[in-house]
Amino acid sequence: QVQLVESGGGLVQAGGSLSLSCAASGIIFSIYTVGWYRQAPGKQRELVAAITTGGTTNYADSVKGRFTISRDNAKNTVLLQMNSLKPEDTAVYYCNLDHRRWGTYWGQGTQVTVSS
């Protein structure tokens, strides 16, 4: 059974930092593109950052230069380092694993709240 367990969310003041972690089990982690999405109240879920099996990264324009995604295939984890946080970064953040053939998996989400 595939499980994605996120951690690291919380409340932080604007300008602060948080680090999100997602640990995967029951899956061959290394063959998946992994990413973080977020969904704010009343808005659609959007891609924040993703990293391919080869290490290529992709970021939403709104987080470029502030967020960094990384993966550790030996530990089946993906990290999202978030710096210079803004109130508009407030959302539920979801870990995502995606493979063109083997499907897509989502974590349960972790709340990030940035106060002004």
Phi and psi restraints in degrees (value plus and minus 20) as a CYANA .aco file:
   2 VAL   PHI     -99.7   -59.7
   2 VAL   PSI     112.9   152.9
   3 GLN   PHI    -153.1  -113.1
   3 GLN   PSI     115.7   155.7
   4 LEU   PHI    -142.3  -102.3
   4 LEU   PSI      99.8   139.8
   5 VAL   PHI    -138.1   -98.1
   5 VAL   PSI      96.6   136.6
   6 GLU   PHI    -116.2   -76.2
   6 GLU   PSI     131.3   171.3
   7 SER   PHI    -172.7  -132.7
   7 SER   PSI     143.9   183.9
   8 GLY   PHI      86.7   126.7
   8 GLY   PSI     -25.4    14.6
   9 GLY   PHI     -91.1   -51.1
   9 GLY   PSI     153.7   193.7
  10 GLY   PHI     139.6   179.6
  10 GLY   PSI    -183.8  -143.8
  11 LEU   PHI    -126.9   -86.9
  11 LEU   PSI     111.7   151.7
  12 VAL   PHI    -164.6  -124.6
  12 VAL   PSI     132.0   172.0
  13 GLN   PHI     -99.2   -59.2
  13 GLN   PSI     134.4   174.4
  14 ALA   PHI     -74.6   -34.6
  14 ALA   PSI     117.4   157.4
  15 GLY   PHI      72.6   112.6
  15 GLY   PSI     -31.3     8.7
  16 GLY   PHI    -103.7   -63.7
  16 GLY   PSI    -193.8  -153.8
  17 SER   PHI    -152.1  -112.1
  17 SER   PSI     131.1   171.1
  18 LEU   PHI    -162.5  -122.5
  18 LEU   PSI     133.7   173.7
  19 SER   PHI    -145.2  -105.2
  19 SER   PSI     103.9   143.9
  20 LEU   PHI    -120.3   -80.3
  20 LEU   PSI     123.9   163.9
  21 SER   PHI    -149.7  -109.7
  21 SER   PSI     125.1   165.1
  22 CYS   PHI    -153.4  -113.4
  22 CYS   PSI     100.5   140.5
  23 ALA   PHI    -128.0   -88.0
  23 ALA   PSI     108.5   148.5
  24 ALA   PHI    -127.5   -87.5
  24 ALA   PSI     126.1   166.1
  25 SER   PHI    -163.2  -123.2
  25 SER   PSI     138.0   178.0
  26 GLY   PHI      53.8    93.8
  26 GLY   PSI       2.4    42.4
  27 ILE   PHI    -172.0  -132.0
  27 ILE   PSI     131.3   171.3
  28 ILE   PHI    -104.0   -64.0
  28 ILE   PSI      68.0   108.0
  29 PHE   PHI     -76.8   -36.8
  29 PHE   PSI     -59.9   -19.9
  30 SER   PHI     -85.5   -45.5
  30 SER   PSI     -38.4     1.6
  31 ILE   PHI    -112.1   -72.1
  31 ILE   PSI     -22.3    17.7
  32 TYR   PHI    -121.4   -81.4
  32 TYR   PSI     121.8   161.8
  33 THR   PHI     -92.1   -52.1
  33 THR   PSI     114.8   154.8
  34 VAL   PHI    -140.7  -100.7
  34 VAL   PSI     127.3   167.3
  35 GLY   PHI    -176.7  -136.7
  35 GLY   PSI     152.9   192.9
  36 TRP   PHI    -141.7  -101.7
  36 TRP   PSI     112.7   152.7
  37 TYR   PHI    -138.0   -98.0
  37 TYR   PSI     144.7   184.7
  38 ARG   PHI    -162.8  -122.8
  38 ARG   PSI     134.4   174.4
  39 GLN   PHI    -159.3  -119.3
  39 GLN   PSI      97.3   137.3
  40 ALA   PHI    -111.8   -71.8
  40 ALA   PSI     137.8   177.8
  41 PRO   PHI     -75.2   -35.2
  41 PRO   PSI     109.6   149.6
  42 GLY   PHI      57.8    97.8
  42 GLY   PSI     -15.1    24.9
  43 LYS   PHI    -141.5  -101.5
  43 LYS   PSI     142.7   182.7
  44 GLN   PHI     -97.8   -57.8
  44 GLN   PSI     135.9   175.9
  45 ARG   PHI     -88.0   -48.0
  45 ARG   PSI     116.6   156.6
  46 GLU   PHI    -152.0  -112.0
  46 GLU   PSI     131.9   171.9
  47 LEU   PHI     -91.8   -51.8
  47 LEU   PSI     112.5   152.5
  48 VAL   PHI    -118.5   -78.5
  48 VAL   PSI     -72.4   -32.4
  49 ALA   PHI    -180.7  -140.7
  49 ALA   PSI     131.6   171.6
  50 ALA   PHI    -165.6  -125.6
  50 ALA   PSI     135.6   175.6
  51 ILE   PHI    -159.3  -119.3
  51 ILE   PSI     110.6   150.6
  52 THR   PHI    -102.9   -62.9
  52 THR   PSI     156.8   196.8
  53 THR   PHI     -83.4   -43.4
  53 THR   PSI     -47.0    -7.0
  54 GLY   PHI    -110.1   -70.1
  54 GLY   PSI     -20.1    19.9
  55 GLY   PHI      74.4   114.4
  55 GLY   PSI     -16.3    23.7
  56 THR   PHI     -93.5   -53.5
  56 THR   PSI     113.1   153.1
  57 THR   PHI    -129.8   -89.8
  57 THR   PSI     134.7   174.7
  58 ASN   PHI    -161.3  -121.3
  58 ASN   PSI     112.8   152.8
  59 TYR   PHI    -147.6  -107.6
  59 TYR   PSI     128.2   168.2
  60 ALA   PHI     -85.5   -45.5
  60 ALA   PSI     125.2   165.2
  61 ASP   PHI     -76.9   -36.9
  61 ASP   PSI     -53.8   -13.8
  62 SER   PHI     -88.9   -48.9
  62 SER   PSI     -36.1     3.9
  63 VAL   PHI    -137.6   -97.6
  63 VAL   PSI     -23.3    16.7
  64 LYS   PHI     -77.6   -37.6
  64 LYS   PSI     113.9   153.9
  65 GLY   PHI      65.7   105.7
  65 GLY   PSI     -30.2     9.8
  66 ARG   PHI    -135.9   -95.9
  66 ARG   PSI     -54.8   -14.8
  67 PHE   PHI    -129.0   -89.0
  67 PHE   PSI     128.4   168.4
  68 THR   PHI    -154.7  -114.7
  68 THR   PSI     107.1   147.1
  69 ILE   PHI    -123.6   -83.6
  69 ILE   PSI     123.0   163.0
  70 SER   PHI    -168.0  -128.0
  70 SER   PSI     140.6   180.6
  71 ARG   PHI    -154.8  -114.8
  71 ARG   PSI     130.7   170.7
  72 ASP   PHI    -148.6  -108.6
  72 ASP   PSI      79.2   119.2
  73 ASN   PHI     -87.1   -47.1
  73 ASN   PSI     -47.3    -7.3
  74 ALA   PHI     -88.4   -48.4
  74 ALA   PSI     -49.0    -9.0
  75 LYS   PHI    -126.7   -86.7
  75 LYS   PSI     -18.1    21.9
  76 ASN   PHI      34.2    74.2
  76 ASN   PSI      24.2    64.2
  77 THR   PHI    -149.6  -109.6
  77 THR   PSI     132.0   172.0
  78 VAL   PHI    -148.5  -108.5
  78 VAL   PSI     116.3   156.3
  79 LEU   PHI    -136.1   -96.1
  79 LEU   PSI     130.0   170.0
  80 LEU   PHI    -151.2  -111.2
  80 LEU   PSI      88.7   128.7
  81 GLN   PHI    -109.9   -69.9
  81 GLN   PSI     102.0   142.0
  82 MET   PHI    -137.6   -97.6
  82 MET   PSI      96.3   136.3
  83 ASN   PHI    -136.0   -96.0
  83 ASN   PSI     144.1   184.1
  84 SER   PHI      29.1    69.1
  84 SER   PSI      28.9    68.9
  85 LEU   PHI     -85.5   -45.5
  85 LEU   PSI     126.7   166.7
  86 LYS   PHI    -141.0  -101.0
  86 LYS   PSI     136.3   176.3
  87 PRO   PHI     -75.0   -35.0
  87 PRO   PSI     -52.4   -12.4
  88 GLU   PHI     -92.3   -52.3
  88 GLU   PSI     -25.4    14.6
  89 ASP   PHI    -103.2   -63.2
  89 ASP   PSI     -26.5    13.5
  90 THR   PHI     -81.8   -41.8
  90 THR   PSI     104.9   144.9
  91 ALA   PHI    -198.1  -158.1
  91 ALA   PSI     151.9   191.9
  92 VAL   PHI    -109.9   -69.9
  92 VAL   PSI     107.0   147.0
  93 TYR   PHI    -122.3   -82.3
  93 TYR   PSI     112.3   152.3
  94 TYR   PHI    -139.6   -99.6
  94 TYR   PSI     115.5   155.5
  95 CYS   PHI    -103.4   -63.4
  95 CYS   PSI     123.0   163.0
  96 ASN   PHI    -158.6  -118.6
  96 ASN   PSI     115.4   155.4
  97 LEU   PHI    -138.4   -98.4
  97 LEU   PSI     113.8   153.8
  98 ASP   PHI    -158.4  -118.4
  98 ASP   PSI     114.9   154.9
  99 HIS   PHI    -159.8  -119.8
  99 HIS   PSI     113.1   153.1
 100 ARG   PHI     -75.9   -35.9
 100 ARG   PSI     -53.1   -13.1
 101 ARG   PHI    -121.1   -81.1
 101 ARG   PSI     -58.2   -18.2
 102 TRP   PHI    -117.8   -77.8
 102 TRP   PSI     -21.7    18.3
 103 GLY   PHI      83.4   123.4
 103 GLY   PSI    -193.1  -153.1
 104 THR   PHI    -144.9  -104.9
 104 THR   PSI     120.6   160.6
 105 TYR   PHI    -151.1  -111.1
 105 TYR   PSI     125.3   165.3
 106 TRP   PHI    -143.9  -103.9
 106 TRP   PSI     125.5   165.5
 107 GLY   PHI    -101.0   -61.0
 107 GLY   PSI     159.4   199.4
 108 GLN   PHI    -104.4   -64.4
 108 GLN   PSI     -32.7     7.3
 109 GLY   PHI      76.4   116.4
 109 GLY   PSI     127.8   167.8
 110 THR   PHI    -157.4  -117.4
 110 THR   PSI     115.8   155.8
 111 GLN   PHI    -101.3   -61.3
 111 GLN   PSI     111.2   151.2
 112 VAL   PHI    -139.4   -99.4
 112 VAL   PSI     103.9   143.9
 113 THR   PHI    -144.6  -104.6
 113 THR   PSI     105.2   145.2
 114 VAL   PHI    -134.3   -94.3
 114 VAL   PSI      97.6   137.6
 115 SER   PHI    -111.7   -71.7
 115 SER   PSI     127.9   167.9
